[in-house]
Amino acid sequence: MTKNDFELLLVTFIWAVNGIAVKDAVSKFLPLQFNVIRLGVAAATLFVIMIVTGRFRVPSKRDWPLILLAGVLGNTFYQYLFIKGISMSTASNTSFVLATMPATTAVLSHFLGKQRLTRRMWFGVLLTLVGVTLIIIGGSENGRTGGTGIPMGGTMLGDLITLSGTIGWCLYTVLSADLVDRLDPTAATTWTMFAGVIFLIPLALPELRSATWSNIGILAWGELLFSAVFALAVSYILWNRGVKESGPARTAVFGNLPPVWTGILGWLFLNEKWTFVKFIGAGIILFGVSMVRSRPAGDKKEVVEVAEKL
């Protein structure tokens, strides 16, 4: 396992914990109130990281259109629908919906000419989708409320909203391949996050004005800070580093892992049961990830060709 692989695995674990933390926090915050503060804190953290590491730089004029587009897609559009969706659904359901993103990103990357998928990689993507499907099927055997008191049918609208938002993240991942090449992972993450916050503020103003701040406890604020610093600032830097080093398709397939982590955490800490079908699905996901990430000897030429395009 390479350092980049380990970093991406860490990101998927953080995102799994984040889903549980966000779901709990939005029971105290209003959804957009929570999200705009969270993204604002994340953007401030990223600026500090960029300055401390000596990587502060102002993008050139030719970079700004791409920064604004990626920021709106990955941080305004996606985050707006993500927070709305999870507030109407469950953490587990949301993680399963988000697990469709790697396949979407890989296909978009392929057809946009960013990274050509080999037959081996196509098969790996297919396996991860099969694995996610099995986990969803296995999860449905645990009851009709998903452990949260929300009837499974009642989560459908929230799941569809989240699914719509995933298109924004997928396009953000593909566009990041160009940005991290022009800038670097830290700068690209910082400026796209900043752009996303600016466009999200007008959408969140009604909730910020009507929010009752006194009802928010220390735990909810702690969950917000964890989500902002680790799930957004740190994780986005590591994610974009993965895009730069491995390409958007190979990086995106790691997005299939958060449902596995969520299931494990639920099993360990929430007493949620894991069926045989879910174990099989998790194993297939891990195998599919390894197929997309591994680079056989005959794949060297392709890697060079991809690098020249980025």
ZISULMO-V255331 format. One record per residue. N is the residue number from 0. PSI is psi in degrees with one decimal (999 if undefined). Layout:
# ZISULMO-V255331
n:N psi:PSI
n:N psi:PSI
This chain:
# ZISULMO-V255331
n:0 psi:130.6
n:1 psi:167.6
n:2 psi:-39.6
n:3 psi:-41.0
n:4 psi:-44.5
n:5 psi:-42.3
n:6 psi:-40.7
n:7 psi:-35.0
n:8 psi:-40.9
n:9 psi:-41.2
n:10 psi:-45.0
n:11 psi:-34.5
n:12 psi:-44.0
n:13 psi:-42.2
n:14 psi:-32.2
n:15 psi:-45.4
n:16 psi:-38.2
n:17 psi:-39.9
n:18 psi:-41.0
n:19 psi:-41.8
n:20 psi:-43.8
n:21 psi:-42.9
n:22 psi:-40.1
n:23 psi:-40.6
n:24 psi:-37.4
n:25 psi:-3.3
n:26 psi:-13.9
n:27 psi:-39.0
n:28 psi:159.0
n:29 psi:146.5
n:30 psi:-52.8
n:31 psi:-30.2
n:32 psi:-47.7
n:33 psi:-45.1
n:34 psi:-38.8
n:35 psi:-36.1
n:36 psi:-42.7
n:37 psi:-47.5
n:38 psi:-33.5
n:39 psi:-44.1
n:40 psi:-40.6
n:41 psi:-43.1
n:42 psi:-42.4
n:43 psi:-41.5
n:44 psi:-41.2
n:45 psi:-39.2
n:46 psi:-40.5
n:47 psi:-44.9
n:48 psi:-43.3
n:49 psi:-39.7
n:50 psi:-45.8
n:51 psi:-37.1
n:52 psi:1.5
n:53 psi:24.4
n:54 psi:15.6
n:55 psi:129.0
n:56 psi:144.5
n:57 psi:125.5
n:58 psi:153.4
n:59 psi:166.1
n:60 psi:-35.6
n:61 psi:-18.3
n:62 psi:-23.3
n:63 psi:-41.2
n:64 psi:-41.8
n:65 psi:-37.6
n:66 psi:-45.5
n:67 psi:-42.8
n:68 psi:-47.8
n:69 psi:-40.0
n:70 psi:-43.5
n:71 psi:-43.5
n:72 psi:-47.8
n:73 psi:-22.6
n:74 psi:-24.1
n:75 psi:-62.6
n:76 psi:-53.4
n:77 psi:-48.1
n:78 psi:-34.1
n:79 psi:-47.9
n:80 psi:-32.5
n:81 psi:-49.1
n:82 psi:-34.8
n:83 psi:-43.2
n:84 psi:-47.1
n:85 psi:-27.4
n:86 psi:-19.2
n:87 psi:3.4
n:88 psi:-157.1
n:89 psi:160.9
n:90 psi:-41.2
n:91 psi:-46.8
n:92 psi:-44.7
n:93 psi:-41.5
n:94 psi:-34.6
n:95 psi:-39.7
n:96 psi:-43.8
n:97 psi:-22.3
n:98 psi:-9.6
n:99 psi:-12.9
n:100 psi:-40.7
n:101 psi:-42.5
n:102 psi:-41.5
n:103 psi:-44.4
n:104 psi:-43.9
n:105 psi:-42.8
n:106 psi:-44.2
n:107 psi:-42.9
n:108 psi:-39.3
n:109 psi:-49.9
n:110 psi:-19.1
n:111 psi:1.9
n:112 psi:19.3
n:113 psi:-37.3
n:114 psi:116.4
n:115 psi:130.0
n:116 psi:129.7
n:117 psi:171.1
n:118 psi:-36.9
n:119 psi:-42.9
n:120 psi:-39.5
n:121 psi:-42.8
n:122 psi:-37.7
n:123 psi:-42.6
n:124 psi:-44.2
n:125 psi:-42.5
n:126 psi:-41.2
n:127 psi:-36.8
n:128 psi:-39.5
n:129 psi:-43.0
n:130 psi:-43.3
n:131 psi:-41.5
n:132 psi:-42.9
n:133 psi:-37.9
n:134 psi:-39.5
n:135 psi:-44.5
n:136 psi:-44.2
n:137 psi:-36.2
n:138 psi:-28.8
n:139 psi:-13.9
n:140 psi:-9.9
n:141 psi:-4.1
n:142 psi:170.9
n:143 psi:-1.2
n:144 psi:-7.1
n:145 psi:18.4
n:146 psi:7.3
n:147 psi:-6.0
n:148 psi:-2.4
n:149 psi:121.3
n:150 psi:140.4
n:151 psi:-38.0
n:152 psi:-27.8
n:153 psi:-13.6
n:154 psi:-6.4
n:155 psi:-45.5
n:156 psi:-44.0
n:157 psi:-40.8
n:158 psi:-39.8
n:159 psi:-37.1
n:160 psi:-44.7
n:161 psi:-42.6
n:162 psi:-39.7
n:163 psi:-38.2
n:164 psi:-24.4
n:165 psi:-26.0
n:166 psi:-38.5
n:167 psi:-44.1
n:168 psi:-39.5
n:169 psi:-44.6
n:170 psi:-36.2
n:171 psi:-43.9
n:172 psi:-41.9
n:173 psi:-45.7
n:174 psi:-29.4
n:175 psi:-25.2
n:176 psi:-35.6
n:177 psi:-39.8
n:178 psi:-45.1
n:179 psi:-20.9
n:180 psi:-39.5
n:181 psi:-41.0
n:182 psi:-117.9
n:183 psi:168.0
n:184 psi:-41.2
n:185 psi:-47.8
n:186 psi:-43.1
n:187 psi:-43.1
n:188 psi:-43.8
n:189 psi:-50.8
n:190 psi:-33.7
n:191 psi:-34.4
n:192 psi:-44.4
n:193 psi:-46.0
n:194 psi:-41.7
n:195 psi:-40.4
n:196 psi:-43.8
n:197 psi:-42.4
n:198 psi:-19.0
n:199 psi:-28.3
n:200 psi:-48.5
n:201 psi:-33.9
n:202 psi:-28.3
n:203 psi:-9.5
n:204 psi:-44.3
n:205 psi:-40.8
n:206 psi:-35.4
n:207 psi:-36.5
n:208 psi:-33.5
n:209 psi:-0.5
n:210 psi:146.1
n:211 psi:100.0
n:212 psi:-26.7
n:213 psi:-17.3
n:214 psi:-3.1
n:215 psi:121.4
n:216 psi:177.3
n:217 psi:-39.6
n:218 psi:-44.5
n:219 psi:-40.8
n:220 psi:-38.2
n:221 psi:-40.3
n:222 psi:-38.2
n:223 psi:-44.8
n:224 psi:-41.2
n:225 psi:-45.6
n:226 psi:-41.6
n:227 psi:-48.5
n:228 psi:-47.4
n:229 psi:-47.5
n:230 psi:-24.9
n:231 psi:-66.9
n:232 psi:-61.3
n:233 psi:-45.9
n:234 psi:-38.3
n:235 psi:-37.0
n:236 psi:-47.5
n:237 psi:-37.3
n:238 psi:-46.8
n:239 psi:-29.8
n:240 psi:-39.3
n:241 psi:-40.1
n:242 psi:-41.9
n:243 psi:-41.7
n:244 psi:-31.0
n:245 psi:-9.3
n:246 psi:154.7
n:247 psi:-36.0
n:248 psi:-47.5
n:249 psi:-34.4
n:250 psi:-44.5
n:251 psi:-29.9
n:252 psi:-20.8
n:253 psi:-18.5
n:254 psi:-10.0
n:255 psi:-12.6
n:256 psi:-30.2
n:257 psi:-39.2
n:258 psi:-32.4
n:259 psi:-47.6
n:260 psi:-41.6
n:261 psi:-42.2
n:262 psi:-41.5
n:263 psi:-44.7
n:264 psi:-40.3
n:265 psi:-37.7
n:266 psi:-42.0
n:267 psi:-40.6
n:268 psi:-21.9
n:269 psi:5.5
n:270 psi:31.3
n:271 psi:140.2
n:272 psi:144.4
n:273 psi:119.9
n:274 psi:167.8
n:275 psi:-39.6
n:276 psi:-39.9
n:277 psi:-39.0
n:278 psi:-42.9
n:279 psi:-43.9
n:280 psi:-41.7
n:281 psi:-41.8
n:282 psi:-40.5
n:283 psi:-39.8
n:284 psi:-47.9
n:285 psi:-39.5
n:286 psi:-41.2
n:287 psi:-40.5
n:288 psi:-43.6
n:289 psi:-33.6
n:290 psi:-38.4
n:291 psi:-35.2
n:292 psi:-34.7
n:293 psi:149.5
n:294 psi:97.9
n:295 psi:165.1
n:296 psi:-38.4
n:297 psi:-3.1
n:298 psi:-2.7
n:299 psi:-41.2
n:300 psi:-40.6
n:301 psi:-40.6
n:302 psi:-40.6
n:303 psi:-45.6
n:304 psi:-40.6
n:305 psi:-44.2
n:306 psi:-35.3
n:307 psi:-26.2
n:308 psi:-28.0
n:309 psi:999
